[in-house]
């Protein structure tokens, strides 16, 4: 079978005070949006690396470490496209692991519904985020206080870094936590397939899967990237 053809282009992007030069490789043929998520992950990683370098130059060392999972109890907003990729990731796991994840997702959903946080209801994102964190619900992918899908973690997770002591992140009010100023490039993924699609909490992935939109457009990789960059310009 012939290898799938890909296109590579060097993207020069200015986001806030950051200037990022990063190569993007995507399929040439029409594909589902989820197929370009690896390219978006690489782009977000490049933006985060630039922000981290700037923080280090100013004396702000990153304190995030493997085994520090406080941030994995925050509300993690993900896009439809990321949700589709994560569902495929779970589907490819061994049955035993899928069963364990199903139990964790069910427990998280029950806690979120019990607190009335499963629907936004016009409430500000900040209010939802605070209420969610107060529940202390761990991300279903959290194992031994570390992300078990670190290479495939959501875009927004990549953008969260702090320079303050790690133990402060577990505080209910997040008092004293000093995040690195990383541009939220991830937000552009929320309208990749539909400008009005919005986001949903990662912990409700399986709930979303039951009612998610069926079928999706197929576009070439470069076309998906152009749509992403267009969305970035709207943020």
PyMOL commands that set and color helices and strands:
alter all, ss='L'
color gray80, all
select helices_A, chain A and resi 33-57+70-73+80-91+95-114+125-135+150-152+155-158+166-170+185-191+202-211+221-234
alter helices_A, ss='H'
color red, helices_A
select strands_A, chain A and resi 6-15+18-27+30-31+77-78+142-143+146-147+200-201+219-220
alter strands_A, ss='S'
color yellow, strands_A
deselect
rebuild
show_as cartoon
